[in-house]
Amino acid sequence: MFTRVKGDPFGSMFIFILLMTFWLLISASVDWQHILVGVIFCSLLTVFWSNLTISEKFKTDFSLKQIYLLIRYLILLAVEVISANITVALIVLNPRMPISPGIVIMRCDLERSLIRVLYVNSITLCPGTITVELEGNLLIVHAFTRQYGQEQENSPQYKRLLDLEATYKK
């Protein structure tokens, strides 16, 4: 039925390394049994993943600039999550409880689905905000305070992801 096309060895190796890194992080032990089981499961998942790729048009390809921008974005995201934790803690600990929850509708001009998902999950990862829906280029976000929700529209995260997406268009 399906004709297999030559696989993507770089993509398979990348998936294996990601899975193995995750396995080692969650196993919290680096002895030969954990590593062996991790290699077996990660290999099986990588083979399964590569069998899902039938077409050659979606090869895994990264440039150094994209990796740099992604690392920069992840560092910014970590700072934003810590900052959001402090903001939410201050709001909750305030005796007046200045909470004004609201729904904010924003435009999302990101085109690549992976980058859109990264942005949507980044908003949800920050305490005080939850992405309700992404349809077309409209993004619906529920926020702890309306002001905090409106700040997400021009966030540095969004600008960094626009920069990252621009590298794919070249």
DSSP file (Angstrom, degrees, kcal/mol; ACC not computed):
  #  RESIDUE AA STRUCTURE BP1 BP2  ACC     N-H-->O    O-->H-N    N-H-->O    O-->H-N    TCO  KAPPA ALPHA  PHI   PSI    X-CA   Y-CA   Z-CA
    1    1 A M              0   0    0      0, 0.0     2,-0.4     0, 0.0     0, 0.0   0.000 360.0 360.0 360.0 -61.1    0.0    0.0    0.0
    2    2 A F        -     0   0    0      0, 0.0     2,-0.6     0, 0.0     0, 0.0  -0.819 360.0-142.2 -98.8 137.7    2.6    2.6    1.1
    3    3 A T        -     0   0    0     -2,-0.4     2,-0.2    51,-0.0     0, 0.0  -0.867  22.1-126.3 -97.2 128.1    6.0    2.7   -0.5
    4    4 A R        -     0   0    0     -2,-0.6     2,-0.3    51,-0.0    50,-0.1  -0.515  21.5-154.4 -74.8 135.4    8.7    3.4    2.0
    5    5 A V        -     0   0    0     49,-0.3    48,-0.0    48,-0.3    50,-0.0  -0.788  39.8 -76.0-106.4 153.2   10.9    6.3    1.1
    6    6 A K        -     0   0    0     -2,-0.3    -1,-0.1     1,-0.1     0, 0.0  -0.201  60.1-121.2 -49.7 132.2   14.5    6.7    2.3
    7    7 A G        -     0   0    0      1,-0.1    -1,-0.1    -3,-0.0    44,-0.0   0.151  15.5-105.0 -70.3-173.4   14.4    7.8    6.0
    8    8 A D     >  -     0   0    0      1,-0.2     4,-2.5    45,-0.1     5,-0.2  -0.845  31.6-177.3-116.9  89.0   15.8   10.8    7.7
    9    9 A P  H  > S+     0   0    0      0, 0.0     4,-2.5     0, 0.0     5,-0.2   0.861  83.5  51.1 -62.1 -36.6   18.9    9.6    9.7
   10   10 A F  H  > S+     0   0    0      2,-0.2     4,-2.3     1,-0.2     5,-0.1   0.920 112.3  46.9 -65.4 -42.3   19.6   13.1   11.2
   11   11 A G  H  > S+     0   0    0      2,-0.2     4,-2.5     1,-0.2    -1,-0.2   0.894 112.3  50.1 -65.4 -40.1   16.0   13.3   12.4
   12   12 A S  H  X S+     0   0    0     -4,-2.5     4,-2.5     2,-0.2    -2,-0.2   0.910 112.0  47.4 -64.9 -42.3   16.0    9.8   13.8
   13   13 A M  H  X S+     0   0    0     -4,-2.5     4,-2.5    -5,-0.2    -2,-0.2   0.897 111.6  51.4 -65.0 -39.5   19.3   10.5   15.7
   14   14 A F  H  X S+     0   0    0     -4,-2.3     4,-2.4     2,-0.2    -2,-0.2   0.924 111.2  47.0 -62.7 -46.1   17.8   13.8   17.0
   15   15 A I  H  X S+     0   0    0     -4,-2.5     4,-2.8     2,-0.2     5,-0.2   0.915 111.9  51.2 -62.5 -43.5   14.7   12.0   18.2
   16   16 A F  H  X S+     0   0    0     -4,-2.5     4,-2.8     1,-0.2     5,-0.2   0.926 110.9  47.6 -60.3 -45.3   16.8    9.2   19.9
   17   17 A I  H  X S+     0   0    0     -4,-2.5     4,-2.4     2,-0.2    -1,-0.2   0.909 113.0  48.6 -64.4 -42.1   19.0   11.8   21.7
   18   18 A L  H  X S+     0   0    0     -4,-2.4     4,-2.3     2,-0.2    -2,-0.2   0.942 114.4  45.2 -62.0 -47.1   15.9   13.7   22.9
   19   19 A L  H  X S+     0   0    0     -4,-2.8     4,-2.7     1,-0.2    -2,-0.2   0.909 113.8  49.0 -63.8 -42.5   14.2   10.6   24.1
   20   20 A M  H  X S+     0   0    0     -4,-2.8     4,-2.5    -5,-0.2    -1,-0.2   0.890 110.7  50.7 -66.4 -39.2   17.3    9.3   25.8
   21   21 A T  H  X S+     0   0    0     -4,-2.4     4,-2.0    -5,-0.2    -1,-0.2   0.932 112.3  46.8 -62.2 -45.5   18.0   12.6   27.5
   22   22 A F  H  X S+     0   0    0     -4,-2.3     4,-2.3     1,-0.2     5,-0.2   0.914 111.1  52.5 -61.7 -42.9   14.4   12.6   28.8
   23   23 A W  H  X S+     0   0    0     -4,-2.7     4,-2.0     1,-0.2    -2,-0.2   0.920 110.1  47.5 -59.3 -45.5   14.7    9.0   29.9
   24   24 A L  H  X S+     0   0    0     -4,-2.5     4,-1.1     1,-0.2     5,-0.3   0.854 111.2  52.2 -67.2 -34.0   17.9    9.8   31.9
   25   25 A L  H  < S+     0   0    0     -4,-2.0    -1,-0.2    -5,-0.2    -2,-0.2   0.908 115.6  38.9 -67.7 -41.3   16.3   12.8   33.5
   26   26 A I  H  < S+     0   0    0     -4,-2.3    -2,-0.2     1,-0.2    -1,-0.2   0.741 109.8  59.2 -84.7 -20.8   13.2   10.9   34.7
   27   27 A S  H  < S-     0   0    0     -4,-2.0    -1,-0.2    -5,-0.2    -2,-0.2   0.788  82.8-159.3 -77.3 -24.8   15.0    7.7   35.7
   28   28 A A     <  +     0   0    0     -4,-1.1     2,-0.3    -5,-0.2    -3,-0.1   0.700  61.9  87.7  55.8  22.4   17.2    9.7   38.2
   29   29 A S        -     0   0    0     -5,-0.3     2,-0.4     2,-0.1    -1,-0.1  -0.982  59.5-160.0-150.0 137.2   19.7    6.8   38.1
   30   30 A V        +     0   0    0     -2,-0.3     2,-0.3     4,-0.1    -6,-0.0  -0.582  44.1 127.8-120.1  69.3   22.6    6.2   35.8
   31   31 A D  S  > S-     0   0    0     -2,-0.4     4,-2.2     1,-0.0     3,-0.3  -0.762  72.9-100.0-114.9 170.1   23.4    2.5   36.1
   32   32 A W  H  > S+     0   0    0     -2,-0.3     4,-2.5     1,-0.2     5,-0.2   0.795 118.4  56.1 -64.1 -29.7   23.7    0.0   33.3
   33   33 A Q  H  > S+     0   0    0      2,-0.2     4,-2.6     1,-0.2    -1,-0.2   0.932 110.1  44.6 -67.9 -44.0   20.2   -1.4   33.7
   34   34 A H  H  > S+     0   0    0     -3,-0.3     4,-2.5     1,-0.2    -2,-0.2   0.916 115.3  48.0 -65.1 -41.8   18.5    2.0   33.3
   35   35 A I  H  X S+     0   0    0     -4,-2.2     4,-2.7     2,-0.2    -2,-0.2   0.922 112.3  49.2 -65.2 -43.0   20.7    2.9   30.4
   36   36 A L  H  X S+     0   0    0     -4,-2.5     4,-2.4     2,-0.2    -2,-0.2   0.940 113.5  45.2 -62.1 -47.9   20.0   -0.5   28.7
   37   37 A V  H  X S+     0   0    0     -4,-2.6     4,-2.7     1,-0.2     5,-0.3   0.901 113.6  51.5 -62.7 -39.8   16.3   -0.2   29.1
   38   38 A G  H  X S+     0   0    0     -4,-2.5     4,-2.9    -5,-0.2     5,-0.3   0.914 109.6  48.6 -62.2 -43.9   16.4    3.4   28.0
   39   39 A V  H  X S+     0   0    0     -4,-2.7     4,-2.3     2,-0.2    -2,-0.2   0.912 112.9  48.7 -62.8 -42.5   18.4    2.5   24.8
   40   40 A I  H  X S+     0   0    0     -4,-2.4     4,-2.4     2,-0.2    -2,-0.2   0.962 116.7  40.4 -63.1 -51.9   15.9   -0.3   24.0
   41   41 A F  H  X S+     0   0    0     -4,-2.7     4,-2.7     1,-0.2     5,-0.2   0.913 116.4  49.3 -65.8 -42.0   12.8    1.8   24.5
   42   42 A C  H  X S+     0   0    0     -4,-2.9     4,-2.3    -5,-0.3    -1,-0.2   0.880 111.5  50.4 -65.3 -36.7   14.2    4.9   22.8
   43   43 A S  H  X S+     0   0    0     -4,-2.3     4,-2.6    -5,-0.3     5,-0.2   0.936 111.4  47.9 -64.8 -45.8   15.4    2.8   19.8
   44   44 A L  H  X S+     0   0    0     -4,-2.4     4,-2.6     1,-0.2    -2,-0.2   0.924 113.8  46.9 -60.8 -44.1   11.9    1.2   19.5
   45   45 A L  H  X S+     0   0    0     -4,-2.7     4,-2.8     2,-0.2    -1,-0.2   0.882 111.6  51.3 -65.5 -37.2   10.2    4.6   19.7
   46   46 A T  H  X S+     0   0    0     -4,-2.3     4,-2.7     2,-0.2    -2,-0.2   0.911 110.7  48.0 -66.5 -41.4   12.7    6.1   17.2
   47   47 A V  H  X S+     0   0    0     -4,-2.6     4,-1.7     2,-0.2    -2,-0.2   0.930 113.7  47.8 -63.2 -44.4   12.0    3.2   14.7
   48   48 A F  H  X S+     0   0    0     -4,-2.6     4,-0.9    -5,-0.2    -2,-0.2   0.918 112.2  50.0 -60.6 -43.1    8.3    3.7   15.2
   49   49 A W  H >X S+     0   0    0     -4,-2.8     3,-0.7     1,-0.2     4,-0.7   0.910 109.9  49.7 -62.7 -43.1    8.7    7.5   14.7
   50   50 A S  H 3< S+     0   0    0     -4,-2.7     3,-0.4     1,-0.3    -1,-0.2   0.796 104.7  59.0 -70.1 -25.8   10.7    7.0   11.5
   51   51 A N  H 3< S+     0   0    0     -4,-1.7    -1,-0.3     1,-0.2    -2,-0.2   0.739  98.4  59.9 -72.1 -21.3    8.0    4.6   10.2
   52   52 A L  H << S+     0   0    0     -4,-0.9     2,-0.9    -3,-0.7    -1,-0.2   0.766  88.9  82.0 -74.0 -24.1    5.5    7.4   10.5
   53   53 A T     <  +     0   0    0     -4,-0.7   -48,-0.3    -3,-0.4    -1,-0.1  -0.727  48.1 156.0 -84.6 108.6    7.6    9.5    8.1
   54   54 A I        +     0   0    0     -2,-0.9   -49,-0.3   -50,-0.1     2,-0.3   0.713  54.1  64.7-103.8 -27.6    6.6    8.3    4.6
   55   55 A S        -     0   0    0      1,-0.1     3,-0.5   -51,-0.1   -51,-0.0  -0.693  66.0-146.1-102.0 151.5    7.5   11.4    2.6
   56   56 A E  S    S+     0   0    0     -2,-0.3     3,-0.4     1,-0.2    -1,-0.1   0.551  85.3  84.0 -87.1  -9.1   11.0   12.8    2.0
   57   57 A K  S    S+     0   0    0      1,-0.2     2,-0.4     2,-0.0    -1,-0.2   0.644  83.0  60.5 -74.3 -11.3    9.7   16.4    1.9
   58   58 A F  S    S+     0   0    0     -3,-0.5    -1,-0.2     2,-0.0     2,-0.1  -0.492  71.5 162.5-113.4  61.7    9.8   16.8    5.7
   59   59 A K        -     0   0    0     -3,-0.4     2,-0.5    -2,-0.4    -3,-0.0  -0.486  45.2-110.2 -77.0 149.5   13.4   16.2    6.5
   60   60 A T        +     0   0    0     -2,-0.1     2,-0.4     2,-0.0   -49,-0.1  -0.708  49.5 164.2 -79.9 123.8   14.8   17.4    9.9
   61   61 A D        +     0   0    0     -2,-0.5     2,-0.4   -51,-0.1    -2,-0.0  -0.967  12.2 178.1-147.6 125.5   17.1   20.3    9.3
   62   62 A F        -     0   0    0     -2,-0.4     2,-0.3     4,-0.0    -2,-0.0  -0.969  14.1-151.4-127.3 143.3   18.4   22.8   11.7
   63   63 A S     >  -     0   0    0     -2,-0.4     4,-2.1     1,-0.1     5,-0.2  -0.737  31.1-113.9-103.6 162.8   20.8   25.7   11.2
   64   64 A L  H  > S+     0   0    0     -2,-0.3     4,-2.6     1,-0.2     5,-0.2   0.865 117.8  55.9 -62.7 -34.8   23.1   27.0   14.0
   65   65 A K  H  > S+     0   0    0      2,-0.2     4,-2.7     1,-0.2    -1,-0.2   0.899 106.6  49.7 -65.0 -39.4   21.1   30.3   14.0
   66   66 A Q  H  > S+     0   0    0      2,-0.2     4,-2.3     1,-0.2    -2,-0.2   0.909 111.7  47.9 -65.5 -41.7   17.8   28.4   14.7
   67   67 A I  H  X S+     0   0    0     -4,-2.1     4,-2.5     2,-0.2     5,-0.2   0.918 112.6  49.6 -64.4 -42.8   19.4   26.4   17.5
   68   68 A Y  H  X S+     0   0    0     -4,-2.6     4,-2.5     1,-0.2    -2,-0.2   0.933 112.4  46.9 -60.3 -47.2   20.8   29.6   19.0
   69   69 A L  H  X S+     0   0    0     -4,-2.7     4,-2.3     1,-0.2    -1,-0.2   0.868 111.8  51.2 -64.8 -36.4   17.4   31.4   18.8
   70   70 A L  H  X S+     0   0    0     -4,-2.3     4,-2.5     2,-0.2    -1,-0.2   0.918 111.2  47.0 -67.3 -43.2   15.7   28.4   20.3
   71   71 A I  H  X S+     0   0    0     -4,-2.5     4,-2.1     2,-0.2    -2,-0.2   0.917 112.6  50.3 -62.8 -43.1   18.1   28.3   23.2
   72   72 A R  H  X S+     0   0    0     -4,-2.5     4,-2.2     1,-0.2    -2,-0.2   0.900 111.1  49.6 -60.5 -41.0   17.7   32.0   23.7
   73   73 A Y  H  X S+     0   0    0     -4,-2.3     4,-2.7     2,-0.2    -2,-0.2   0.914 108.9  51.2 -64.1 -44.1   13.9   31.6   23.7
   74   74 A L  H  X S+     0   0    0     -4,-2.5     4,-2.1     2,-0.2    -1,-0.2   0.865 109.9  50.0 -64.9 -36.0   14.0   28.8   26.2
   75   75 A I  H  X S+     0   0    0     -4,-2.1     4,-2.1     2,-0.2    -1,-0.2   0.926 111.9  48.1 -65.6 -44.4   16.2   30.9   28.6
   76   76 A L  H  X S+     0   0    0     -4,-2.2     4,-2.6     1,-0.2    -2,-0.2   0.900 110.1  52.9 -61.4 -40.5   13.7   33.8   28.2
   77   77 A L  H  X S+     0   0    0     -4,-2.7     4,-2.6     2,-0.2    -1,-0.2   0.909 107.2  51.2 -62.1 -42.8   10.8   31.4   28.8
   78   78 A A  H  X S+     0   0    0     -4,-2.1     4,-2.1     2,-0.2    -1,-0.2   0.912 111.5  47.7 -61.0 -42.7   12.4   30.2   32.1
   79   79 A V  H  X S+     0   0    0     -4,-2.1     4,-2.5     1,-0.2    -2,-0.2   0.911 112.3  49.9 -63.7 -42.2   12.8   33.9   33.2
   80   80 A E  H  X S+     0   0    0     -4,-2.6     4,-2.7     2,-0.2    -2,-0.2   0.878 109.2  51.2 -64.9 -38.5    9.2   34.6   32.3
   81   81 A V  H  X S+     0   0    0     -4,-2.6     4,-2.2     2,-0.2    -1,-0.2   0.919 112.2  46.3 -65.5 -43.1    7.9   31.6   34.2
   82   82 A I  H  X S+     0   0    0     -4,-2.1     4,-2.0     2,-0.2    -2,-0.2   0.926 113.9  48.6 -63.9 -44.6    9.8   32.6   37.3
   83   83 A S  H  X S+     0   0    0     -4,-2.5     4,-2.4     1,-0.2    -2,-0.2   0.899 111.3  49.9 -61.6 -41.8    8.6   36.2   36.9
   84   84 A A  H  X S+     0   0    0     -4,-2.7     4,-2.7     2,-0.2     5,-0.2   0.877 107.7  54.5 -66.3 -37.3    5.0   35.0   36.5
   85   85 A N  H  X S+     0   0    0     -4,-2.2     4,-2.3     2,-0.2    -1,-0.2   0.923 110.4  45.9 -60.0 -44.3    5.3   32.8   39.6
   86   86 A I  H  X S+     0   0    0     -4,-2.0     4,-2.5     2,-0.2    -2,-0.2   0.920 112.7  50.5 -65.2 -43.6    6.4   35.8   41.6
   87   87 A T  H  X S+     0   0    0     -4,-2.4     4,-2.1     1,-0.2    -2,-0.2   0.930 112.5  45.7 -60.4 -47.2    3.6   38.0   40.1
   88   88 A V  H  X S+     0   0    0     -4,-2.7     4,-2.6     1,-0.2    -1,-0.2   0.896 112.0  52.3 -64.9 -40.0    0.9   35.4   40.9
   89   89 A A  H  X S+     0   0    0     -4,-2.3     4,-2.5    -5,-0.2    -1,-0.2   0.910 109.6  49.2 -62.4 -41.7    2.3   34.9   44.4
   90   90 A L  H  X S+     0   0    0     -4,-2.5     4,-1.0     2,-0.2    -1,-0.2   0.887 112.2  48.4 -65.2 -38.2    2.2   38.6   45.1
   91   91 A I  H  < S+     0   0    0     -4,-2.1     3,-0.3     2,-0.2     6,-0.2   0.922 114.5  45.2 -66.7 -43.5   -1.4   38.8   43.8
   92   92 A V  H  < S+     0   0    0     -4,-2.6    -2,-0.2     1,-0.2    -1,-0.2   0.873 114.1  48.5 -69.7 -36.8   -2.5   35.8   45.9
   93   93 A L  H  < S+     0   0    0     -4,-2.5    -1,-0.2    -5,-0.2    -2,-0.2   0.624  86.4 103.7 -80.3 -12.7   -0.8   37.1   49.1
   94   94 A N  S >< S-     0   0    0     -4,-1.0     3,-1.6    -3,-0.3    -4,-0.0  -0.554  72.4-139.2 -69.3 127.3   -2.2   40.6   48.7
   95   95 A P  T 3  S+     0   0    0      0, 0.0    -1,-0.1     0, 0.0    -4,-0.0   0.790 102.7  53.5 -61.0 -26.8   -5.0   40.9   51.3
   96   96 A R  T 3  S-     0   0    0      2,-0.0     3,-0.2    -3,-0.0    -4,-0.1   0.611  97.9-143.2 -82.5 -10.7   -7.2   42.8   48.8
   97   97 A M    <   -     0   0    0     -3,-1.6     2,-3.1    -6,-0.2    -5,-0.1   0.954   9.6-155.8  47.3  68.8   -6.8   40.0   46.2
   98   98 A P        +     0   0    0      0, 0.0     2,-0.5     0, 0.0    -1,-0.2  -0.272  36.1 151.2 -73.7  60.9   -6.6   42.3   43.1
   99   99 A I        +     0   0    0     -2,-3.1    46,-0.2    -3,-0.2    45,-0.1  -0.809  18.3 167.0 -96.0 128.8   -7.8   39.5   40.8
  100  100 A S  B     -a  145   0A   0     44,-0.9    46,-1.0    -2,-0.5    47,-0.1  -0.606  21.7-161.0-136.0  75.0   -9.7   40.5   37.7
  101  101 A P        +     0   0    0      0, 0.0     2,-0.3     0, 0.0    43,-0.2  -0.194  20.7 160.3 -60.6 148.0   -9.9   37.4   35.5
  102  102 A G  E     -B  143   0B   0     41,-1.8    41,-2.7    43,-0.1     2,-0.5  -0.993  40.5-111.8-162.0 164.2  -10.6   38.0   31.9
  103  103 A I  E     -B  142   0B   0     -2,-0.3     2,-0.5    39,-0.2    39,-0.2  -0.887  28.7-164.6-103.1 131.0  -10.5   36.6   28.4
  104  104 A V  E     -B  141   0B   0     37,-3.3    37,-2.9    -2,-0.5     2,-0.5  -0.967   6.9-153.5-118.3 131.1   -8.1   38.3   26.0
  105  105 A I  E     +B  140   0B   0     -2,-0.5     2,-0.3    35,-0.2    35,-0.2  -0.919  23.5 177.0-105.2 124.1   -8.3   37.7   22.2
  106  106 A M  E     -B  139   0B   0     33,-3.1    33,-3.3    -2,-0.5     2,-0.4  -0.853  30.8-114.0-125.4 157.9   -5.0   38.2   20.4
  107  107 A R  E     -B  138   0B   0     -2,-0.3     2,-0.5    31,-0.2    31,-0.2  -0.728  22.8-162.7 -86.3 141.3   -3.7   37.9   16.9
  108  108 A C        +     0   0    0     29,-2.6     8,-0.0    -2,-0.4    45,-0.0  -0.919  10.4 179.3-126.0 103.4   -1.1   35.2   16.3
  109  109 A D        +     0   0    0     -2,-0.5     2,-0.2     7,-0.0    -1,-0.1   0.299  40.7 122.3 -90.1   9.9    0.8   35.8   13.1
  110  110 A L        -     0   0    0      1,-0.1    -2,-0.1     5,-0.1    52,-0.1  -0.546  40.3-172.0 -71.2 137.3    3.0   32.8   13.4
  111  111 A E        +     0   0    0     -2,-0.2     2,-0.3    26,-0.0    -1,-0.1   0.812  56.0  83.3-103.1 -37.5    2.6   30.5   10.4
  112  112 A R  S  > S-     0   0    0      1,-0.1     4,-2.2     2,-0.0     5,-0.2  -0.533  71.6-140.3 -75.3 132.2    4.6   27.3   11.2
  113  113 A S  H  > S+     0   0    0     -2,-0.3     4,-2.5     1,-0.2     5,-0.2   0.865  98.8  53.5 -63.7 -38.2    2.5   24.9   13.3
  114  114 A L  H  > S+     0   0    0      1,-0.2     4,-2.1     2,-0.2    -1,-0.2   0.911 111.4  45.4 -63.6 -41.9    5.4   23.8   15.6
  115  115 A I  H  > S+     0   0    0      2,-0.2     4,-2.2     1,-0.2    -1,-0.2   0.866 111.8  52.6 -70.8 -35.7    6.2   27.4   16.5
  116  116 A R  H  X S+     0   0    0     -4,-2.2     4,-2.7     2,-0.2    -2,-0.2   0.924 110.5  47.6 -63.0 -43.9    2.6   28.2   17.1
  117  117 A V  H  X S+     0   0    0     -4,-2.5     4,-2.7     1,-0.2     5,-0.2   0.896 110.1  53.1 -64.2 -39.9    2.3   25.2   19.4
  118  118 A L  H  X S+     0   0    0     -4,-2.1     4,-1.7    -5,-0.2    -1,-0.2   0.915 111.9  45.4 -60.6 -43.5    5.5   26.3   21.2
  119  119 A Y  H  X S+     0   0    0     -4,-2.2     4,-2.0     2,-0.2    -2,-0.2   0.928 113.2  48.6 -66.5 -45.8    4.0   29.8   21.7
  120  120 A V  H  X S+     0   0    0     -4,-2.7     4,-1.9     1,-0.2    11,-0.3   0.916 113.7  46.7 -62.2 -44.0    0.6   28.6   22.9
  121  121 A N  H  X S+     0   0    0     -4,-2.7     4,-2.1     1,-0.2    -1,-0.2   0.827 108.2  57.0 -68.3 -30.8    2.2   26.1   25.3
  122  122 A S  H  X S+     0   0    0     -4,-1.7     4,-1.3    -5,-0.2    -1,-0.2   0.891 106.4  49.2 -66.2 -38.9    4.5   28.8   26.6
  123  123 A I  H  < S+     0   0    0     -4,-2.0     3,-0.3     1,-0.2     6,-0.2   0.928 113.5  46.1 -64.7 -44.0    1.6   31.0   27.5
  124  124 A T  H  < S+     0   0    0     -4,-1.9    -2,-0.2     1,-0.2     5,-0.2   0.827 106.8  59.7 -68.5 -31.4   -0.1   28.2   29.3
  125  125 A L  H  < S+     0   0    0     -4,-2.1    -1,-0.2    -5,-0.1    -2,-0.2   0.822  88.3  84.3 -66.8 -31.5    3.2   27.3   31.1
  126  126 A C  S >< S-     0   0    0     -4,-1.3     3,-1.6    -3,-0.3   -45,-0.1  -0.594  92.9-112.1 -74.7 126.7    3.4   30.7   32.7
  127  127 A P  T 3  S+     0   0    0      0, 0.0   -39,-0.1     0, 0.0    -1,-0.1  -0.285  99.7  33.3 -58.9 140.4    1.3   30.9   35.9
  128  128 A G  T 3  S+     0   0    0      1,-0.2    16,-2.6    -4,-0.1     2,-0.4   0.297 106.0  79.3  97.6  -8.7   -1.8   33.0   35.7
  129  129 A T  E <   -C  143   0B   0     -3,-1.6     2,-0.4    -6,-0.2    14,-0.2  -0.986  49.3-177.2-133.3 144.0   -2.5   32.4   32.0
  130  130 A I  E     -C  142   0B   0     12,-2.6    12,-3.1    -2,-0.4     2,-0.6  -0.992  26.3-131.0-137.2 129.7   -4.2   29.6   30.1
  131  131 A T  E     -C  141   0B   0     -2,-0.4    10,-0.3   -11,-0.3     3,-0.1  -0.712  23.6-177.3 -79.7 120.9   -4.6   29.3   26.4
  132  132 A V  E     -     0   0B   0      8,-2.8     2,-0.3    -2,-0.6     9,-0.2   0.893  60.7 -12.0 -86.4 -44.6   -8.2   28.5   25.7
  133  133 A E  E     -C  140   0B   0      7,-1.5     7,-3.1     2,-0.0     2,-0.4  -0.993  43.4-158.0-159.4 148.1   -8.1   28.2   21.9
  134  134 A L  E     +C  139   0B   0     -2,-0.3     2,-0.4     5,-0.2     5,-0.2  -0.954  26.5 163.7-128.1 110.5   -6.1   28.8   18.9
  135  135 A E  E >   -C  138   0B   0      3,-2.4     3,-2.2    -2,-0.4     2,-0.3  -0.982  63.8 -37.2-133.6 122.6   -8.1   29.0   15.7
  136  136 A G  T 3  S-     0   0    0     -2,-0.4     0, 0.0     1,-0.3     0, 0.0  -0.511 123.1 -32.5  65.0-128.1   -6.8   30.5   12.5
  137  137 A N  T 3  S+     0   0    0     -2,-0.3   -29,-2.6   -28,-0.1     2,-0.5   0.008 116.6 103.1-112.6  30.3   -4.7   33.4   13.7
  138  138 A L  E <   -BC 107 135B   0     -3,-2.2    -3,-2.4   -31,-0.2     2,-0.5  -0.942  51.5-165.6-110.0 133.5   -6.8   34.2   16.7
  139  139 A L  E     -BC 106 134B   0    -33,-3.3   -33,-3.1    -2,-0.5     2,-0.6  -0.972   5.4-156.5-120.3 124.7   -5.6   33.2   20.1
  140  140 A I  E     -BC 105 133B   0     -7,-3.1    -8,-2.8    -2,-0.5    -7,-1.5  -0.907  16.4-177.9-106.2 121.9   -7.9   33.2   23.1
  141  141 A V  E     -BC 104 131B   0    -37,-2.9   -37,-3.3    -2,-0.6     2,-0.5  -0.964  19.3-150.3-124.0 132.6   -6.2   33.4   26.5
  142  142 A H  E     -BC 103 130B   0    -12,-3.1   -12,-2.6    -2,-0.4     2,-0.3  -0.891  25.7-170.4 -98.0 130.2   -7.7   33.4   30.0
  143  143 A A  E     -BC 102 129B   0    -41,-2.7   -41,-1.8    -2,-0.5   -14,-0.2  -0.895  35.5-126.1-126.6 153.4   -5.6   35.4   32.4
  144  144 A F  S    S+     0   0    0    -16,-2.6   -44,-0.9    -2,-0.3     2,-0.3   0.867 104.6  16.5 -60.5 -41.4   -5.5   36.0   36.1
  145  145 A T  B  > S-a  100   0A   0    -17,-0.2     4,-1.9   -46,-0.2    -1,-0.2  -0.976  77.8-127.5-130.8 148.5   -5.8   39.7   35.6
  146  146 A R  H  > S+     0   0    0    -46,-1.0     4,-2.4    -2,-0.3     5,-0.2   0.898 110.4  55.2 -61.5 -39.9   -6.8   41.5   32.4
  147  147 A Q  H  > S+     0   0    0      1,-0.2     4,-1.7     2,-0.2    -1,-0.2   0.917 107.5  49.0 -60.3 -43.7   -3.7   43.6   32.4
  148  148 A Y  H  > S+     0   0    0      1,-0.2     4,-0.7     2,-0.2    -1,-0.2   0.875 110.9  51.2 -64.6 -37.2   -1.5   40.5   32.5
  149  149 A G  H >< S+     0   0    0     -4,-1.9     3,-0.7     1,-0.2     4,-0.4   0.889 109.0  50.0 -66.2 -39.8   -3.4   38.9   29.7
  150  150 A Q  H >< S+     0   0    0     -4,-2.4     3,-1.0     1,-0.2     4,-0.5   0.795 102.5  61.8 -70.6 -27.3   -3.0   42.0   27.5
  151  151 A E  H >< S+     0   0    0     -4,-1.7     3,-0.6     1,-0.2    -1,-0.2   0.763  92.2  66.9 -67.9 -23.4    0.7   42.1   28.2
  152  152 A Q  G X< S+     0   0    0     -4,-0.7     3,-1.2    -3,-0.7    -1,-0.2   0.761  86.7  70.3 -67.4 -23.5    1.0   38.7   26.5
  153  153 A E  G <  S+     0   0    0     -3,-1.0    -1,-0.2    -4,-0.4    -2,-0.2   0.873 111.7  26.6 -64.5 -37.3    0.1   40.2   23.2
  154  154 A N  G <  S+     0   0    0     -3,-0.6    -1,-0.3    -4,-0.5    -2,-0.2  -0.144  91.8 150.5-114.9  37.2    3.4   42.1   22.8
  155  155 A S    <>  -     0   0    0     -3,-1.2     4,-1.6     1,-0.1     3,-0.2  -0.302  57.4-122.9 -72.1 152.7    5.5   39.7   24.9
  156  156 A P  H  > S+     0   0    0      0, 0.0     4,-2.3     0, 0.0     5,-0.2   0.809 111.9  63.6 -61.8 -28.4    9.2   39.2   24.3
  157  157 A Q  H  > S+     0   0    0      1,-0.2     4,-2.2     2,-0.2     5,-0.2   0.939 102.5  47.6 -59.5 -47.1    8.4   35.5   23.8
  158  158 A Y  H  > S+     0   0    0     -3,-0.2     4,-2.0     1,-0.2    -1,-0.2   0.903 111.3  50.5 -62.0 -42.9    6.3   36.2   20.8
  159  159 A K  H  X S+     0   0    0     -4,-1.6     4,-1.9     1,-0.2    -1,-0.2   0.887 109.6  50.6 -64.9 -38.9    8.9   38.5   19.3
  160  160 A R  H  X S+     0   0    0     -4,-2.3     4,-2.2     1,-0.2    -1,-0.2   0.885 109.8  50.3 -66.3 -37.6   11.6   35.8   19.7
  161  161 A L  H  X S+     0   0    0     -4,-2.2     4,-2.6     2,-0.2    -2,-0.2   0.848 106.9  54.4 -70.8 -31.9    9.4   33.2   18.1
  162  162 A L  H  X S+     0   0    0     -4,-2.0     4,-1.9     2,-0.2    -1,-0.2   0.909 109.2  49.0 -62.9 -41.0    8.8   35.6   15.1
  163  163 A D  H  X S+     0   0    0     -4,-1.9     4,-0.9     2,-0.2    -2,-0.2   0.911 111.6  49.1 -62.3 -42.4   12.6   35.9   14.8
  164  164 A L  H >X S+     0   0    0     -4,-2.2     3,-0.7     1,-0.2     4,-0.6   0.910 110.7  49.7 -64.4 -42.1   12.9   32.1   14.9
  165  165 A E  H >X S+     0   0    0     -4,-2.6     3,-1.0     1,-0.2     4,-0.8   0.844 101.8  62.9 -66.2 -32.5   10.2   31.7   12.3
  166  166 A A  H 3< S+     0   0    0     -4,-1.9     4,-0.5     1,-0.3     3,-0.4   0.798  95.5  60.6 -63.6 -27.4   11.9   34.2   10.0
  167  167 A T  H << S+     0   0    0     -4,-0.9     3,-0.4    -3,-0.7    -1,-0.3   0.769  99.8  55.8 -72.1 -23.3   14.9   31.9    9.8
  168  168 A Y  H << S+     0   0    0     -3,-1.0    -1,-0.2    -4,-0.6    -2,-0.2   0.744 100.2  59.2 -77.5 -23.0   12.7   29.1    8.2
  169  169 A K     <        0   0    0     -4,-0.8    -1,-0.2    -3,-0.4    -2,-0.2   0.625 360.0 360.0 -81.6 -12.7   11.6   31.4    5.4
  170  170 A K              0   0    0     -4,-0.5    -1,-0.2    -3,-0.4    -2,-0.1   0.484 360.0 360.0 -81.6 360.0   15.1   32.0    4.1
